[in-house]
Amino acid sequence: MSGQAPYGFELEPTVVEGIRTKMMAADPVAANHVRLMFEMYAEPETSFGDITRYFEEQGIKIYGKSLTRPFLSQLLRNPVYAQADLELYEFFKSQGAVVVNDAADFAGTNGCYLYQGRDVKEDKDKSLKDQILVIAPHEGFVPSDIWLRCRKKLMTNITFQNGRKARNTWLAGKIKCGKCGYALKTTHNPSGYEYLRCSKRADHKGCPGCGTLRKNEFEQFIFTAMGEKFREFKLLRGGEEKANPKITAYQVELAQVEAEIEKLLDTLTGANATLLAYANKKIEDLDNRRKTLSKAIADLSVETLSSQQIELLSGYLDDWENISFEDKRKAADGLISSISATSDYVKIEWKI
């Protein structure tokens, strides 16, 4: 390979199939720094700020500079450091990534390369869907379980949008017209009431509109729904999360199912009509089972909110009348993906 190696690695000369090239190998000092970053962030209560402050206090520099949060955020997402095993393989599969190598290649030694791919439409830092994962030739040095704890924690971080000049309702950016999908905006009438109106109807008259939605009543309705949903979430979540043995069992079964599919595909070459019919039916059944297992793994392995975030949201909801407009917006952003509404119905897409 050419170019600069990721922090924690150095390039060493090697020969591959008679061609002189370079391969990544762990740099002893920098690799220890990277391991420390992962080990610290894997702890539930540790933040980026905790890590950067510690490195600053210890006088540890990265490329001669202080460790920054953006650098740390990207480093902790990079599977180049992971000792990729079956759990990591199943995690990327469950998140919709395209995994090039077979499950058998994930032996818990080598790192991985993650490529964005042409079809990726979502934020590559938040979503792994359609990204491409390939086993790399170098050895990783961060245990898979620690890497996965960090990656799942990064996935649960609440990102509060910046630059949005919402002033009229803390639901700005969340509420859409249930008829056309355009944003609802706040309007005033001469009597002093505030209403939510479809922006498409207001601008182009191309939508019948969402009906009569008074802003204050609608906000109260959504706040009540947020409280009920959050209480339900905490009840179902219970105490501290524990390792779920079902995930491992599902992962093993999934690997077996995929191996069986591969074997059946190998038998199709030159097969007669009877064998083809049998193999196709068997592959269809196995593929349905594979989809079921992948969904079960995704449901069990993807966490929602960290303990810190739960405590923060709980504080917002408990002191709703006294918190700021911006904090109300943060609470809505932490719990709700979108709201589709008319005067007849309200559909809330939750993040939990």
Secondary structure by P-SEA (a helix, b strand, c coil): ccccccccbbbbbbbcccccbbbbbbcaaaaaaaaaaaaaaacccccaaaaaaaaaaaccccccccccaaaaaaaaaccccccccaaaaaaaaaaccccccccccccccbbbbbbbccccccccccccccbbbbbccbbbcccaaaaaaaaaaaaaccccccccccccccccccbbbcccccbbbbbbcccbbbbbbcccccccccccccccccaaaaaaaaaaaaaaaaaaaaaaacccccccaaaaaaaaaaaaaaaaaaaaaaacccccaaaaaaaaaaaaaaaaaaaaaaaaaaaaccccccaaaaaaaaaaaaacccccaaaaaaaaaacccbbbbccccccccccc
